[in-house]
């Protein structure tokens, strides 16, 4: 009696299982050794009557070496970029507790420190007026910058409100105060130029840095300013005292 080879377990183990998958440790990426293995096979099965020219072989080997070198260079740059980001974050952390100058239409009054800012003038002006408003758009304080000059013009607000009767007094901790409550206020600057024209100008304000974080999408450094939220480190115009 003859046995059916299809039922022979010894032979079954020799057949390739189509469901078997070879683990890919390199995620499909070819290394330099793989390229040289392909080149060796190419040389082994070449037509003896028409061997590969020396210049072609050298060109292929050069390409393989360049591909491997570019891969190594990319890895080196990746490590360098990660190192740079870590160093930037460490340096930026030293800004916590200090004030930085950024462009904003809002200014923070902490309640115990002066609020400061500046305005850049590109041409001569005769009048520069600063308006401080609350969140409702109501005027809190208004003052002029004396002798505005071309270039940087600084201003300081001590948190006092514009006197307009008893109704303008701000209640702080249950008592009437000459200063507004700590918080975020709108700041606007109007200027009258020497040539007779008028304009509203952008304002740069100093704001304390509360913390530093890494931007997950772009990998940049973000400074979290008290009351104003996050700004890019690259948007900082100046670093000041705390």
DASULNOR-V742120 format. One record per residue. OMEGA is omega in radians with two decimals (NA if undefined). D_LAST is the distance of its C-alpha to the last C-alpha in Angstrom with 2 decimals. Layout:
((OMEGA;D_LAST) (OMEGA;D_LAST))
This chain:
((3.13;99.21) (3.13;96.34) (3.13;92.72) (-3.09;90.29) (-3.14;87.64) (3.14;85.18) (-3.12;85.30) (-3.09;84.98) (3.14;81.70) (3.12;81.83) (-3.14;81.83) (-3.13;79.27) (-3.12;76.66) (3.14;77.19) (3.12;76.31) (3.10;72.80) (-3.09;71.01) (-3.14;69.50) (-3.11;66.85) (-3.14;65.61) (3.10;62.33) (-3.14;61.27) (3.13;57.65) (-3.09;55.53) (-3.06;53.09) (-3.14;51.79) (3.09;51.24) (-3.11;53.84) (3.11;52.20) (3.10;54.63) (-3.14;53.91) (3.13;55.44) (3.10;58.13) (3.11;59.14) (3.13;59.64) (3.07;61.74) (3.09;63.79) (3.12;64.52) (3.11;65.50) (3.11;67.82) (3.11;69.49) (3.13;69.90) (-3.10;71.63) (-3.07;73.78) (3.12;75.13) (3.11;75.43) (-3.10;78.77) (-3.12;80.50) (3.13;82.24) (-3.11;78.99) (3.12;76.30) (3.12;72.70) (-3.13;72.17) (-3.11;70.09) (3.09;67.69) (3.14;67.11) (3.13;66.42) (3.13;63.99) (3.13;62.21) (3.13;61.85) (3.11;60.58) (3.12;58.06) (3.13;56.82) (-3.12;56.50) (3.13;54.51) (3.14;52.20) (3.12;51.59) (3.13;50.70) (3.12;48.47) (3.10;46.55) (3.12;46.05) (3.14;44.70) (3.11;42.42) (3.11;40.99) (-3.14;40.27) (3.13;38.56) (3.11;36.33) (3.10;35.49) (3.12;34.39) (3.14;32.43) (3.13;30.61) (3.12;29.75) (3.13;28.46) (3.14;26.30) (3.13;24.81) (3.13;24.04) (3.13;22.39) (3.13;20.25) (3.13;19.18) (3.12;18.36) (-3.13;16.27) (-3.13;14.48) (3.12;13.70) (3.13;11.33) (-3.13;8.99) (-3.11;8.85) (3.09;5.81) (-3.14;3.86) (3.11;5.28) (-3.11;8.85) (3.08;11.72) (3.10;14.88) (-3.11;18.10) (3.04;18.70) (3.09;20.95) (3.13;18.67) (-3.08;15.60) (3.00;13.66) (-3.06;13.66) (-3.13;12.03) (-3.12;14.28) (3.09;12.13) (3.11;9.61) (3.04;11.00) (-3.03;11.70) (3.08;11.88) (3.06;14.09) (3.14;16.93) (3.11;20.55) (3.08;22.69) (3.13;26.15) (3.10;29.00) (-3.04;31.56) (3.13;32.08) (3.14;31.47) (-3.10;32.65) (3.05;30.49) (-3.07;27.17) (3.14;26.48) (3.11;23.50) (3.06;24.46) (-3.11;22.41) (3.08;24.52) (-3.07;24.52) (3.11;25.73) (-3.11;29.29) (3.13;28.91) (-3.13;29.35) (3.10;27.92) (-3.13;25.16) (3.10;24.22) (3.14;25.43) (-3.12;24.79) (3.02;25.64) (-3.06;23.73) (3.07;25.72) (3.14;27.63) (-3.09;26.43) (3.04;26.78) (-3.08;27.49) (-3.06;24.31) (3.08;20.73) (-3.07;20.47) (3.06;17.20) (3.14;17.10) (3.04;15.17) (-3.08;16.23) (3.10;15.89) (3.14;17.53) (3.14;20.96) (-3.12;23.97) (-3.10;26.90) (3.10;29.65) (-3.14;32.77) (-3.08;34.50) (-3.09;33.99) (-3.11;33.67) (-3.12;30.28) (3.12;28.66) (3.14;26.32) (-3.14;27.10) (-3.13;24.24) (3.06;25.39) (-3.12;28.91) (3.08;28.36) (-3.10;28.23) (3.08;24.97) (-3.14;24.22) (3.14;21.10) (3.08;21.16) (3.06;20.23) (-3.13;16.91) (-3.12;17.49) (-3.10;17.90) (3.08;19.83) (3.10;21.79) (-3.13;21.12) (3.14;24.04) (3.07;24.80) (-3.08;28.38) (3.03;29.56) (-3.10;32.96) (-3.12;33.95) (-3.14;36.30) (3.09;39.00) (-3.14;39.18) (3.13;37.50) (3.14;34.70) (2.99;32.06) (-3.03;29.08) (3.04;26.15) (-3.06;23.40) (3.01;19.86) (-3.09;16.60) (3.05;13.56) (-3.12;9.79) (3.12;9.13) (3.09;6.89) (-3.14;8.86) (-3.12;11.06) (-3.14;13.48) (3.12;15.51) (3.10;19.26) (3.08;22.32) (-3.05;24.39) (-3.08;27.80) (-3.09;29.90) (3.13;28.58) (-3.13;26.70) (3.12;23.59) (3.12;19.98) (3.05;18.37) (3.12;14.74) (-3.08;14.79) (-3.13;12.53) (3.09;12.40) (-3.05;15.49) (3.13;16.36) (-3.01;17.59) (3.03;17.96) (3.10;17.76) (3.09;19.08) (-3.13;17.10) (3.13;19.53) (3.14;18.48) (-3.12;15.02) (-3.06;15.54) (3.07;12.48) (-3.09;9.21) (3.10;6.58) (-3.08;3.81) (NA;0.00))
